[in-house]
Amino acid sequence: MSNIDSYNERVFEEYRHVNDYGEDYWYARDLQEILQYSKWENFSRVIDKAKEACENSGHNVLDHFPEVRKMVELGSGAVRGINDMMLSRYACYLIVQNADPKKEVVALGQTYFAVQTRKQELQDEFQSLDEDQKRLAIRNELKEHNKSLAEAAQNAGVETPYDYAVFQNHGYQGLYGGMGAKQIHQRKKLRKSQQILDHMGSTELAANLFRATQTDEKLRRDRIKGKTKANRTHYEVGAKVRQTIEDLGGTMPENLPTPEKSIKQLEKKEPKRIDE
């Protein structure tokens, strides 16, 4: 993790709150402290600029900058009320864009809130997709992550195509309760030439994407060396994902339905669907 990432994690995440609707927010007084504004009067001017930018963008200012009254304890032990705001992620983004650019923490905040805002946009876009579109999106992402996973595995000592097939099989066995690629292939009643990842629904693909990304990160983070250790790591991560699904009351991946159309069939339809 880079210094910027660790700083963001320690500071911006530390002060993040979640409302009853699952939405992130930050208190303005906390953000004032994070961004190193000693006087509220100076910081409130930055907020005013952010509000103006919000309004000019066509957003309702009250949705992103609602005012609240908080009780705080003074050094003497007395308690008094102060004005504060519950800032949305978007409001925080606008504030750091209008804050003093000479401060290093402001630049860090701009990076943090830009990334978080984009992540939320992508999540919202994904939720608007239908099942076929979700399958295509996750399958394409999985293809990219599998490239990174293959590189991490190779760095760990998984060198030949056979070694990598064994390595992948261990991941499937962990996630599918002992079933390897061959057994999954048979359970889905696929032909020999058909890839099992092309015949999964979005939920099953998402579980495999999580398996792949977490294994990739663990191999690199823990600097795993040796085929045996790499295989064991992949199995353990797959098993952990499976345990999480069970803890949440989800359907085990081997029991999820196989879609009627393959990813390849959906890809053939995609250009025509877009043109329409």
C-alpha positions in Angstrom: 0.0 0.0 0.0 1.4 3.4 -0.9 1.8 6.3 1.5 -1.1 8.1 -0.1 -3.3 5.0 0.3 -2.3 4.4 3.9 -2.9 8.1 4.7 -6.3 8.1 3.1 -7.2 4.9 4.9 -6.1 6.3 8.3 -7.6 9.7 8.0 -10.5 10.0 5.5 -11.9 6.5 6.3 -11.5 7.0 10.0 -14.0 9.9 10.0 -16.4 8.3 7.5 -20.0 7.6 8.8 -22.8 5.7 7.2 -26.5 6.8 7.4 -29.6 4.7 7.6 -29.7 4.4 3.8 -26.2 3.0 3.6 -24.7 6.3 2.2 -21.4 7.6 3.3 -21.1 11.0 5.0 -18.5 13.2 6.8 -19.1 15.9 9.4 -17.9 19.3 8.2 -16.1 20.0 11.5 -14.1 16.8 11.1 -13.2 17.6 7.5 -12.1 21.1 8.6 -9.6 19.4 11.0 -8.5 16.9 8.4 -7.8 19.6 5.8 -5.9 21.6 8.4 -8.1 24.7 8.5 -7.7 26.2 12.0 -10.6 28.6 11.7 -14.2 27.6 10.9 -14.8 31.0 9.2 -12.1 30.2 6.6 -13.3 26.7 6.0 -17.0 27.9 5.7 -15.9 30.0 2.7 -14.6 26.9 1.0 -17.9 25.2 1.8 -19.8 28.1 0.2 -17.8 27.7 -3.0 -18.5 24.0 -3.0 -22.2 24.7 -2.5 -22.2 27.1 -5.5 -20.5 24.4 -7.6 -23.1 21.9 -6.5 -25.9 24.1 -7.5 -24.3 25.0 -10.8 -24.1 21.2 -11.5 -27.8 20.8 -11.1 -27.8 19.1 -7.8 -29.9 20.0 -4.7 -27.6 21.6 -2.2 -29.6 20.4 0.7 -29.2 16.8 -0.3 -25.4 17.1 0.0 -24.9 19.8 2.6 -27.6 19.3 5.3 -27.0 21.4 8.4 -27.1 19.7 11.8 -26.7 20.9 15.4 -24.2 19.0 17.5 -23.4 19.1 21.2 -19.7 19.2 22.0 -17.8 19.0 25.3 -15.5 21.9 26.1 -12.2 21.7 27.9 -13.9 22.8 31.1 -16.3 19.9 31.0 -19.2 22.2 29.9 -21.3 21.3 26.9 -22.5 23.6 24.1 -24.2 23.3 20.8 -22.4 24.1 17.5 -23.5 24.2 13.9 -22.2 21.4 11.6 -23.0 19.7 8.3 -23.4 16.1 7.2 -21.5 16.2 4.0 -22.1 13.6 1.3 -19.2 12.1 -0.6 -20.0 14.4 -3.5 -20.0 17.4 -1.2 -16.6 16.4 0.2 -15.3 16.0 -3.4 -16.4 19.6 -4.2 -14.9 20.9 -1.0 -11.4 19.5 -1.6 -11.6 20.8 -5.2 -12.1 24.3 -3.8 -9.7 24.0 -0.8 -6.2 25.4 -0.6 -4.2 23.5 -3.3 -0.9 24.3 -1.5 -1.8 21.8 1.3 -0.6 18.3 0.6 -3.5 16.8 2.5 -5.9 18.6 0.1 -4.2 16.9 -2.9 -4.6 13.6 -1.1 -8.2 14.4 -0.4 -8.8 15.2 -4.1 -7.5 11.8 -5.1 -9.4 10.0 -2.4 -12.8 11.5 -3.1 -12.4 11.4 -6.8 -11.7 7.6 -6.6 -14.5 7.0 -4.2 -17.0 9.0 -6.2 -16.1 7.1 -9.4 -16.4 3.8 -7.6 -19.9 4.7 -6.6 -20.8 5.8 -10.1 -19.6 2.4 -11.4 -21.6 0.6 -8.8 -24.7 2.6 -9.7 -24.1 1.9 -13.4 -23.7 -1.8 -12.7 -26.9 -2.1 -10.7 -28.8 -0.6 -13.7 -27.7 -3.5 -16.0 -29.8 -6.5 -16.7 -28.5 -10.1 -16.0 -26.9 -10.6 -19.4 -25.1 -7.3 -19.2 -23.9 -8.0 -15.7 -22.6 -11.4 -16.9 -20.7 -9.7 -19.7 -19.2 -7.0 -17.5 -18.0 -9.4 -14.8 -16.7 -11.9 -17.3 -14.6 -9.2 -19.0 -13.3 -8.0 -15.7 -12.5 -11.6 -14.7 -10.5 -12.0 -17.9 -8.3 -9.0 -17.0 -7.9 -10.1 -13.4 -6.9 -13.6 -14.5 -4.0 -12.1 -16.4 -2.8 -10.5 -13.3 -3.4 -13.7 -11.3 -1.4 -15.7 -13.9 1.5 -13.2 -13.5 1.4 -13.5 -9.7 1.3 -17.2 -9.9 4.2 -17.3 -12.2 6.2 -15.1 -9.8 5.4 -17.6 -7.1 6.8 -20.5 -9.2 3.8 -21.7 -11.2 5.6 -21.8 -14.5 4.2 -24.3 -17.0 0.7 -24.4 -18.5 0.2 -27.7 -16.6 1.3 -26.1 -13.3 -1.1 -23.3 -13.9 -4.0 -25.7 -14.6 -3.3 -27.4 -11.3 -3.1 -24.0 -9.6 -6.5 -23.0 -11.0 -8.0 -26.3 -10.1 -7.1 -25.7 -6.4 -9.0 -22.4 -6.5 -12.0 -24.1 -7.9 -11.8 -26.9 -5.3 -11.8 -24.4 -2.5 -14.7 -22.5 -3.8 -16.8 -25.4 -5.0 -16.4 -27.7 -2.0 -13.8 -30.1 -3.5 -15.1 -30.0 -7.1 -12.4 -29.2 -9.6 -12.7 -27.8 -13.1 -13.5 -31.2 -14.6 -16.3 -31.9 -12.1 -17.8 -28.4 -12.5 -17.7 -28.9 -16.3 -19.6 -32.2 -16.0 -22.1 -30.7 -13.6 -22.9 -28.0 -16.0 -23.2 -30.6 -18.8 -20.8 -28.7 -21.1 -19.0 -30.0 -24.1 -15.2 -30.4 -23.9 -14.5 -27.3 -25.9 -16.8 -25.0 -23.7 -15.3 -23.0 -20.9 -17.0 -23.1 -17.5 -16.6 -19.4 -16.9 -18.6 -18.7 -20.1 -21.6 -20.6 -18.6 -22.0 -18.9 -15.2 -24.6 -16.4 -14.1 -23.5 -13.1 -12.6 -23.6 -14.3 -9.0 -21.3 -17.3 -9.7 -19.0 -15.1 -11.8 -18.8 -12.6 -9.0 -17.7 -15.3 -6.6 -15.0 -16.4 -9.0 -13.9 -12.8 -9.5 -13.5 -12.4 -5.8 -11.6 -15.6 -5.6 -9.2 -14.5 -8.3 -8.6 -10.9 -7.0 -8.0 -12.0 -3.4 -5.7 -14.8 -4.4 -3.7 -12.4 -6.6 -3.4 -9.9 -3.8 -2.4 -12.5 -1.2 0.3 -14.1 -3.5 1.8 -10.7 -4.0 1.3 -9.3 -0.5 2.6 -12.4 1.3 5.3 -13.0 -1.3 4.3 -16.6 -1.7 7.1 -18.8 -3.2 6.8 -22.4 -4.5 4.0 -24.2 -6.5 2.8 -26.1 -3.4 2.3 -22.9 -1.3 0.7 -21.1 -4.3 -1.7 -24.0 -4.8 -2.6 -24.1 -1.1 -3.1 -20.3 -1.0 -5.5 -20.5 -4.0 -7.4 -23.3 -2.3 -7.6 -21.5 1.0 -8.9 -18.3 -0.6 -11.5 -20.2 -2.5 -12.6 -22.0 0.6 -12.8 -18.6 2.5 -15.0 -17.2 -0.2 -17.2 -20.3 0.0 -17.5 -19.9 3.8 -18.5 -16.2 3.4 -21.3 -17.2 1.0 -22.4 -19.8 3.5 -22.3 -17.3 6.4 -24.4 -14.9 4.4 -27.0 -17.6 3.7 -26.2 -17.6 -0.1 -26.5 -20.5 -2.6 -23.3 -22.5 -3.0 -21.8 -21.8 -6.5 -22.2 -25.4 -7.7 -25.9 -25.2 -7.0 -26.5 -21.9 -9.0 -28.3 -22.4 -12.3 -26.4 -22.5 -15.5 -27.7 -19.8 -17.9 -29.2 -21.0 -21.2 -26.9 -18.7 -23.3 -23.1 -18.7 -23.1 -21.0 -15.5 -22.8 -19.9 -16.1 -26.4 -23.6 -16.1 -27.6 -24.2 -12.9 -25.6 -21.1 -11.3 -27.2 -22.4 -12.0 -30.6 -25.7 -10.3 -29.8 -24.1 -7.3 -28.0 -23.2 -5.2 -31.2 -26.7 -5.6 -32.5 -28.3 -4.7 -29.2 -26.2 -1.5 -28.9 -27.1 -0.4 -32.4 -30.7 -0.8 -31.7 
